[in-house]
Amino acid sequence: MKAYIFDDAPGDPRLAHDSGREIDEQTLAALGVKYYHLEDIGGVDELANSRGYKNRDEVTISPQAMGSAFEDKIQMFFCEHIHEDEEIRYIRAGNGYFDVRGQQDEWIRIRVEKNDLLILPPASITVSLLMIAITSSP
């Protein structure tokens, strides 16, 4: 996981847009964002049980899995939205970005890769994206 201030430069939002201004885990934690690196699904199960999660689904987001709907779906992910409940995302393959609003209303980009797990708090304003170069898919 790597977090940094989004640079707001024009261009494809699936590119890095790295301003060079890194954000540490303590800053993310102050926003209510929790990060874990879990080597296997057993770690996810343990975390889910400890937090009382009851439901789970698995989503594969890739051109191979989604066919012609892929590009439209990606555009939908880039719309700013608010979650009423916690948002929990475990990356089983590939990589992507989650953008969250910071305390000064800036966008913080969180790059996640395989085995990274993020928990975003309720009422967080987010955008989620795949990187333009998908390194692997399930």
C-alpha positions as CSV (number, residue, x, y, z in Angstrom):
1,M,0.0,0.0,0.0
2,K,1.1,3.5,-0.8
3,A,-0.9,6.6,-0.1
4,Y,-0.3,10.1,-1.4
5,I,-2.0,13.4,-2.3
6,F,-3.6,13.1,-5.8
7,D,-2.0,15.6,-8.1
8,D,-5.2,16.8,-9.9
9,A,-3.3,16.9,-13.2
10,P,-5.4,16.3,-16.3
11,G,-5.2,12.8,-17.8
12,D,-6.6,9.3,-17.4
13,P,-7.7,8.9,-13.8
14,R,-6.4,5.3,-13.9
15,L,-2.8,6.7,-14.1
16,A,-0.8,7.2,-10.8
17,H,-1.4,11.0,-10.4
18,D,1.3,10.9,-7.7
19,S,2.1,14.4,-6.4
20,G,5.1,13.1,-4.5
21,R,3.5,14.1,-1.2
22,E,3.2,10.8,0.7
23,I,0.5,10.1,3.4
24,D,1.4,7.8,6.3
25,E,-0.8,5.2,7.9
26,Q,-1.4,7.4,10.9
27,T,-2.9,10.1,8.7
28,L,-5.2,7.5,7.1
29,A,-6.1,6.1,10.5
30,A,-7.1,9.7,11.6
31,L,-9.6,9.6,8.7
32,G,-10.9,6.2,9.9
33,V,-9.2,4.3,7.1
34,K,-7.7,1.0,8.4
35,Y,-5.1,-0.9,6.4
36,Y,-4.0,-4.6,6.7
37,H,-1.7,-6.8,4.7
38,L,-3.1,-10.3,4.9
39,E,-1.2,-13.1,3.1
40,D,-4.2,-15.4,2.7
41,I,-7.9,-15.7,2.9
42,G,-7.6,-17.2,6.4
43,G,-6.4,-13.8,7.7
44,V,-9.4,-12.2,6.0
45,D,-11.7,-14.8,7.7
46,E,-10.2,-14.0,11.1
47,L,-10.6,-10.3,10.6
48,A,-14.2,-10.7,9.4
49,N,-15.0,-12.8,12.5
50,S,-13.4,-10.4,14.9
51,R,-15.4,-7.5,13.4
52,G,-18.7,-9.4,13.3
53,Y,-19.0,-9.3,9.5
54,K,-21.9,-11.5,8.3
55,N,-21.9,-11.2,4.5
56,R,-19.2,-11.4,1.8
57,D,-19.1,-11.3,-1.9
58,E,-16.3,-11.6,-4.5
59,V,-16.1,-9.3,-7.5
60,T,-13.7,-9.7,-10.4
61,I,-13.1,-6.5,-12.2
62,S,-11.2,-7.0,-15.4
63,P,-11.7,-6.7,-19.2
64,Q,-11.7,-10.5,-19.4
65,A,-14.4,-11.0,-16.8
66,M,-16.6,-8.1,-17.8
67,G,-16.2,-8.0,-21.6
68,S,-17.7,-4.9,-23.3
69,A,-19.2,-3.6,-20.0
70,F,-15.7,-3.0,-18.5
71,E,-15.1,0.6,-19.7
72,D,-18.6,1.7,-18.7
73,K,-18.2,0.1,-15.3
74,I,-14.8,1.8,-14.8
75,Q,-16.3,5.2,-15.5
76,M,-19.0,4.5,-12.9
77,F,-16.3,3.7,-10.3
78,F,-14.7,7.1,-10.9
79,C,-17.9,9.0,-9.7
80,E,-17.6,10.4,-6.2
81,H,-19.9,8.6,-3.8
82,I,-20.6,8.3,-0.1
83,H,-20.9,4.9,1.6
84,E,-23.5,4.5,4.4
85,D,-21.7,1.5,5.8
86,E,-18.1,0.4,6.2
87,E,-16.5,-0.5,2.9
88,I,-14.1,-3.4,3.1
89,R,-11.9,-4.4,0.2
90,Y,-9.4,-7.2,0.0
91,I,-7.3,-7.4,-3.2
92,R,-6.8,-11.0,-4.2
93,A,-5.2,-10.3,-7.5
94,G,-4.1,-7.2,-9.5
95,N,-4.0,-3.7,-8.1
96,G,-5.9,-0.5,-8.1
97,Y,-6.6,2.8,-6.3
98,F,-9.0,4.1,-3.8
99,D,-9.3,7.8,-3.5
100,V,-10.6,9.3,-0.2
101,R,-11.3,12.9,0.9
102,G,-8.7,14.2,3.4
103,Q,-9.3,16.6,6.2
104,Q,-8.5,19.6,4.0
105,D,-10.9,18.4,1.3
106,E,-7.9,17.1,-0.8
107,W,-8.0,13.8,-2.5
108,I,-5.8,11.1,-1.0
109,R,-5.0,8.3,-3.4
110,I,-4.3,4.8,-1.8
111,R,-2.6,2.3,-4.1
112,V,-3.4,-1.2,-3.2
113,E,-2.0,-4.5,-4.5
114,K,-2.5,-8.2,-3.9
115,N,-3.1,-9.1,-0.2
116,D,-3.9,-5.5,0.8
117,L,-7.1,-5.0,2.7
118,L,-8.7,-1.6,3.3
119,I,-11.6,-0.7,5.6
120,L,-13.1,2.7,4.8
121,P,-15.4,4.2,7.4
122,P,-19.1,4.9,7.0
123,A,-19.9,8.3,5.4
124,S,-16.5,8.4,3.7
125,I,-16.4,10.1,0.3
126,T,-14.6,7.8,-2.1
127,V,-13.7,7.0,-5.7
128,S,-12.3,3.6,-6.7
129,L,-10.3,2.7,-9.8
130,L,-8.3,0.0,-11.4
131,M,-4.8,1.0,-12.5
132,I,-4.5,1.4,-16.3
133,A,-2.0,-1.5,-16.4
134,I,-3.7,-4.6,-14.9
135,T,-0.8,-6.8,-13.8
136,S,-2.9,-9.9,-13.2
137,S,-6.5,-11.2,-12.9
138,P,-8.0,-14.1,-11.1
